[in-house]
């Protein structure tokens, strides 16, 4: 019985040693892959997260300002349409002269 225990103990030591080596190999492979990815990504023309967030914030602000200005234009156009006085008769004649239309006779 004791020989079997020694055999099992030896097998357990070999297995744990193999697991230790496999674990070391795994961490080594991960480190190498990480280095390769960092090198490849470093060669690419990518933006950082901070730059992306800054540009995203600028775009959102520009969009808000554009929407505000659009609303102001619509309000001003409505105000002009509602409050526009009728053009005097002389202004219509002057407009015709400027457009090259013949002068009407009264």
Protein Blocks (a to p, Z undefined) as FASTA:
>chain_A
ZZmmmmmmmmmmmmmmmmmmmmmmmmmmmmmmmmmmmmmmmmpccddfklmmmmmmmmmm
mmmmmmmmmmmmmmmmmmmmmmmccddfklmmmmmmmnopacddZZ
